[in-house]
Structures are given as structure tokens and as C-alpha cells.
Amino acid sequence: MYACRFSSTTTSHKGNKYFLLIKGEESSFRQVYPQKLKDETVENIIEAVNFINNQTGNTVKMFRSDNNTEFKNKKLIDFFSEKGIQFGLNAPYTSESNGLVERDVRTVQEAARAMLCQSKIGEEHWDDAVKTSVYLLNRILSSKNEDKTPFELIFKRKPSL
């Protein structure tokens, strides 16, 4: 799994300023967590890993992220150690080494921006548009896997559309 946190210039109507995007390398399944504070990152990562382990029957074996301070956290390192998850930080200021999820952040943002422009609702609804973008991306085919959606790969069943 790869993680990346993004900061928005507009505070959402729910008070969110950031979102954390987590993406599985094999399935391309994405999880998104809107956040009011950067401090929520550790709890959201723990929740994401537990969700994958408990709801899908899959186990997270490796977790990578950029070298931001919210990822270099004793609680998170202890959690990964306890679960037997390899944890790696990419070199600082080299977003290309975390490219898998960095590109997805841009895709999610662009899809959310398009939804907001088309619907003519205010920018303060960006967090709902981001969640909708991730929901849709998990349910459409990609160039990486042309036979099954990320949802199908992770849950072993077709999504209810």
C-alpha cells in the first residue's frame, strides 16, 4: 500500500483541509480519508489497514509513504511492527519515488474538480467530490487490469452499481 496526503486551499463545508489517499499496489484499490488536521493521518492509516485485513481477507504486507513528519510516527511504526508490515519511507522531496499514489492524487483531484464545475456547487464541497471520485475509480476498469475493477480484485465480487 502507498499513502499520500494532500492539502486543499479551501476548507470544506465539513471543516476538512486535507485528504489522505491510500492505494493498494496490486489491486489499485483506493481508500480516501478527508481530514481536518494532519494529526488524523496515523489513525486513518491504522483504520485503512484494519479495514483491508478484516473486510477483504487480504493482509497488508508492505506500506510506503513519502517522508512527511506525520508518517514518521512512533505509534504508526509500532503498529506496523506489531502487524508484521514492512514500512518504508521514500527519500525526502522526491515525489517521483511515491509516484503510484502521487499520480492518483492528481487524478482524484481532477475528477473532483470536474464534478464541482459541472454541478456548479461551491468548492467547499471538494471533500464529497473527492470521495465520489475514489468510489468511481474503484469501480471502473483501468489500463493496469482490463478484466476486473479494483473493487472486484479486493473484494472478490462484482460491485453493486
VMD Tcl script that draws the C-alpha trace (Angstrom):
set ca {
  {0.00 0.00 0.00}
  {1.09 3.53 -0.71}
  {-0.09 6.69 1.03}
  {-0.04 10.37 0.22}
  {-1.62 13.35 1.98}
  {-2.82 16.39 0.05}
  {-3.65 19.86 1.33}
  {-6.56 21.84 -0.10}
  {-6.60 25.62 -0.36}
  {-10.30 25.65 0.55}
  {-11.68 24.38 3.84}
  {-14.64 22.10 3.11}
  {-18.13 22.62 4.48}
  {-17.30 19.84 6.97}
  {-14.10 21.61 8.10}
  {-11.66 19.37 6.20}
  {-8.42 20.85 4.92}
  {-6.62 17.69 3.77}
  {-7.23 14.26 2.38}
  {-5.20 11.10 2.76}
  {-5.21 8.75 -0.23}
  {-4.12 5.15 0.22}
  {-3.73 2.85 -2.78}
  {-3.03 -0.86 -2.99}
  {-0.23 -1.71 -5.39}
  {-1.67 -5.00 -6.68}
  {-5.35 -4.15 -6.88}
  {-5.19 -0.35 -7.35}
  {-7.99 -0.17 -4.77}
  {-8.09 3.28 -3.22}
  {-9.20 4.49 0.18}
  {-9.63 8.18 0.93}
  {-9.88 9.94 4.27}
  {-10.78 13.64 4.41}
  {-9.02 15.24 7.38}
  {-9.39 18.37 9.45}
  {-5.87 18.04 10.87}
  {-2.64 16.34 9.79}
  {-2.66 14.60 13.17}
  {-5.50 12.35 11.95}
  {-3.16 10.61 9.49}
  {-1.94 7.86 11.84}
  {-5.44 6.84 12.95}
  {-6.66 6.84 9.34}
  {-3.79 4.62 8.19}
  {-4.46 2.19 11.03}
  {-8.17 2.18 10.11}
  {-7.33 1.55 6.43}
  {-5.01 -1.37 7.21}
  {-7.54 -2.90 9.61}
  {-10.31 -2.49 7.03}
  {-8.32 -4.36 4.38}
  {-7.36 -7.12 6.83}
  {-10.84 -7.56 8.34}
  {-13.20 -6.89 5.43}
  {-11.42 -8.45 2.49}
  {-9.43 -11.35 3.90}
  {-6.29 -9.83 2.39}
  {-3.33 -8.82 4.50}
  {-1.22 -5.74 4.09}
  {2.41 -6.80 3.76}
  {4.12 -3.52 2.91}
  {3.31 0.15 3.41}
  {5.19 3.02 1.75}
  {4.78 6.76 2.01}
  {6.62 9.98 1.46}
  {8.92 11.26 4.17}
  {6.50 13.75 5.76}
  {6.56 14.01 9.53}
  {3.05 12.60 10.00}
  {4.28 9.27 8.64}
  {7.40 9.15 10.86}
  {5.44 8.45 13.99}
  {6.21 6.03 16.84}
  {2.59 4.89 17.10}
  {2.47 4.06 13.38}
  {5.87 2.35 13.40}
  {4.83 0.27 16.43}
  {1.53 -0.66 14.73}
  {3.34 -1.84 11.58}
  {5.87 -3.77 13.63}
  {3.11 -5.47 15.65}
  {1.26 -6.45 12.44}
  {4.43 -7.61 10.65}
  {4.07 -4.97 7.94}
  {7.21 -3.70 6.23}
  {7.26 0.09 6.39}
  {9.26 2.24 4.05}
  {9.71 5.96 3.67}
  {10.78 7.42 0.36}
  {13.60 9.93 0.10}
  {12.54 13.46 1.13}
  {11.41 15.83 -1.64}
  {11.28 13.10 -4.28}
  {7.61 12.71 -5.09}
  {8.51 10.54 -8.10}
  {9.55 7.73 -5.72}
  {5.97 7.70 -4.43}
  {4.65 8.13 -7.96}
  {2.00 5.41 -7.85}
  {-0.18 7.30 -5.40}
  {1.03 10.82 -6.33}
  {-0.42 10.41 -9.83}
  {-3.63 9.10 -8.33}
  {-3.95 12.18 -6.13}
  {-3.86 14.29 -9.28}
  {-6.43 12.03 -11.00}
  {-8.76 12.20 -7.98}
  {-8.38 15.98 -7.76}
  {-9.10 16.47 -11.45}
  {-12.17 14.24 -11.33}
  {-13.43 16.06 -8.23}
  {-12.80 19.45 -9.83}
  {-14.69 18.38 -12.97}
  {-17.65 17.23 -10.86}
  {-17.73 20.51 -8.95}
  {-17.53 22.58 -12.15}
  {-20.24 20.55 -13.89}
  {-22.59 20.58 -10.91}
  {-21.99 24.28 -10.23}
  {-21.82 23.71 -6.47}
  {-19.20 25.51 -4.43}
  {-15.60 24.49 -3.87}
  {-16.39 23.90 -0.21}
  {-17.84 20.52 -1.26}
  {-14.45 19.29 -2.52}
  {-14.27 16.52 0.11}
  {-17.53 14.94 -1.08}
  {-16.36 15.19 -4.69}
  {-13.04 13.54 -3.76}
  {-14.85 10.65 -2.03}
  {-17.13 10.24 -5.06}
  {-14.11 10.23 -7.40}
  {-12.47 7.45 -5.41}
  {-15.73 5.48 -5.28}
  {-16.00 5.66 -9.09}
  {-12.31 4.90 -9.76}
  {-12.63 1.75 -7.65}
  {-15.48 0.58 -9.86}
  {-14.11 1.16 -13.36}
  {-11.52 -0.79 -15.31}
  {-8.01 0.55 -15.62}
  {-5.14 0.03 -18.03}
  {-3.34 -1.99 -15.33}
  {-6.10 -4.60 -15.21}
  {-8.57 -4.68 -18.09}
  {-10.56 -7.65 -16.77}
  {-11.53 -6.67 -13.23}
  {-12.12 -3.44 -11.37}
  {-10.10 -2.60 -8.25}
  {-13.25 -3.34 -6.21}
  {-13.51 -6.84 -7.73}
  {-9.83 -7.55 -7.11}
  {-10.02 -6.62 -3.45}
  {-13.47 -7.98 -2.51}
  {-13.57 -10.94 -4.98}
  {-17.04 -9.97 -6.20}
  {-18.60 -7.53 -8.64}
  {-19.69 -4.18 -7.18}
  {-23.38 -3.34 -6.91}
  {-23.90 -0.47 -9.29}
}
mol new
graphics top color blue
foreach p $ca { graphics top sphere $p radius 0.5 }
foreach p [lrange $ca 0 end-1] q [lrange $ca 1 end] { graphics top cylinder $p $q radius 0.2 }
display resetview
